[in-house]
């Protein structure tokens, strides 16, 4: 199945994982694939995925000493997937418990505000912001 329509990528960065899904934009979103990189920072790091269209499932051992390495593996893998070149938006799950309680477009102002509250969640928020900036910049390297 050739994906020509626009897609949405969702990302959720955890303390030792990055979860992701790609959806085709239709009247209701249709999941194309989902997966995760887990055990980041250990010798057991792996990228696993499930493609709903081709029914392909796989689990690949990777070297991901930190989230930067895991992000590069994820981007390399995503670039090879059908539908990657049609991504219209990227949704990030960033939970911080301050005044933003609804979905919203990530703006420079929002990123600045998030950077000012990093001390509320130093274990997650800095890396979530970094991943958001890397994916938003279009500079994948």
C-alpha positions as CSV (number, residue, x, y, z in Angstrom):
1,X,0.0,0.0,0.0
2,X,1.6,3.3,-1.1
3,X,1.0,6.1,1.4
4,X,0.4,9.3,-0.4
5,X,-1.8,11.1,2.1
6,X,-0.5,13.2,5.0
7,X,0.6,11.6,8.2
8,X,1.0,12.5,11.9
9,X,3.9,11.2,14.0
10,X,3.5,10.9,17.7
11,X,6.4,10.7,20.1
12,X,6.5,10.0,23.8
13,X,10.0,10.1,25.4
14,X,10.4,8.3,28.7
15,X,13.3,8.0,31.1
16,X,14.7,4.9,29.2
17,X,12.5,4.7,26.2
18,X,11.0,6.5,23.2
19,X,7.6,5.4,21.9
20,X,6.3,6.4,18.5
21,X,3.4,5.9,16.1
22,X,2.6,7.1,12.6
23,X,-1.0,7.8,11.6
24,X,-2.6,8.4,8.2
25,X,-4.8,11.4,8.3
26,X,-8.3,10.3,7.4
27,X,-11.8,11.1,8.9
28,X,-10.5,9.1,11.8
29,X,-6.8,8.6,12.2
30,X,-5.5,5.2,10.8
31,X,-2.4,3.8,12.5
32,X,0.3,2.8,10.1
33,X,2.9,1.7,12.6
34,X,3.9,2.0,16.2
35,X,6.9,1.0,18.2
36,X,9.5,1.9,20.7
37,X,13.1,2.1,21.6
38,X,13.6,0.7,25.0
39,X,16.4,0.1,27.5
40,X,18.2,3.2,26.4
41,X,21.5,3.5,28.3
42,X,21.9,-0.3,28.6
43,X,23.4,-3.1,26.6
44,X,19.9,-4.4,26.0
45,X,18.7,-1.4,24.0
46,X,16.3,-2.4,21.2
47,X,14.0,-0.9,18.6
48,X,10.8,-2.8,18.1
49,X,7.9,-2.0,15.8
50,X,4.6,-3.2,14.5
51,X,3.4,-2.2,11.0
52,X,-0.4,-2.3,10.8
53,X,-0.4,-2.1,7.0
54,X,2.1,-4.8,6.1
55,X,1.6,-6.7,9.4
56,X,5.4,-6.8,9.8
57,X,6.8,-6.9,13.3
58,X,10.4,-6.8,14.3
59,X,12.8,-6.2,17.1
60,X,16.3,-4.9,16.4
61,X,19.1,-4.7,19.0
62,X,20.8,-1.3,18.8
63,X,23.5,0.6,20.6
64,X,21.9,3.5,22.4
65,X,24.1,4.6,25.3
66,X,21.9,7.7,25.7
67,X,18.9,9.4,24.3
68,X,20.9,11.2,21.7
69,X,22.0,7.9,20.2
70,X,18.5,6.5,20.5
71,X,17.1,9.6,18.7
72,X,19.6,9.1,15.8
73,X,18.6,5.4,15.5
74,X,14.9,6.4,15.5
75,X,15.3,9.0,12.9
76,X,17.4,6.7,10.7
77,X,14.7,4.0,11.0
78,X,11.9,6.5,10.4
79,X,13.5,8.0,7.3
80,X,13.3,4.5,5.7
81,X,9.6,4.0,6.4
82,X,6.8,4.6,3.9
83,X,4.9,7.6,5.0
84,X,7.8,9.4,6.6
85,X,8.1,11.9,3.8
86,X,4.4,12.9,4.2
87,X,4.5,13.9,7.9
88,X,2.4,17.0,8.4
89,X,2.7,17.3,12.1
90,X,4.5,15.7,15.1
91,X,2.7,15.3,18.4
92,X,4.8,15.2,21.6
93,X,3.5,14.0,24.9
94,X,5.0,16.5,27.5
95,X,3.5,16.2,31.0
96,X,4.5,18.9,33.4
97,X,1.6,19.8,35.5
98,X,1.7,23.6,35.2
99,X,-0.8,25.8,33.4
100,X,-0.9,24.0,30.0
101,X,-3.5,21.3,30.4
102,X,-4.8,20.9,26.8
103,X,-3.1,20.1,23.5
104,X,-1.5,23.0,21.9
105,X,0.9,23.9,19.1
106,X,4.5,24.0,20.2
107,X,5.8,27.5,19.8
108,X,9.1,29.2,20.7
109,X,7.2,30.8,23.6
110,X,6.0,27.5,24.9
111,X,9.5,26.0,24.6
112,X,10.9,29.0,26.5
113,X,8.3,28.5,29.2
114,X,9.1,24.8,29.5
115,X,12.8,25.5,29.8
116,X,12.0,27.8,32.7
117,X,10.3,25.0,34.6
118,X,12.8,22.3,34.0
119,X,13.5,22.0,37.8
120,X,9.9,20.6,38.2
121,X,10.9,17.5,36.3
122,X,14.7,17.4,35.7
123,X,14.6,13.7,34.9
124,X,12.3,14.0,31.9
125,X,11.6,17.6,30.7
126,X,15.1,18.5,29.4
127,X,15.3,15.5,27.1
128,X,11.7,15.9,26.0
129,X,12.5,19.5,25.0
130,X,15.6,18.5,23.2
131,X,13.8,15.8,21.2
132,X,11.1,18.3,20.4
133,X,13.6,20.8,19.1
134,X,15.6,18.2,17.1
135,X,12.4,17.0,15.3
136,X,11.0,20.5,14.8
137,X,14.3,21.8,13.3
138,X,14.3,19.5,10.4
139,X,18.0,19.1,11.2
140,X,18.1,15.4,11.9
141,X,21.9,15.2,12.3
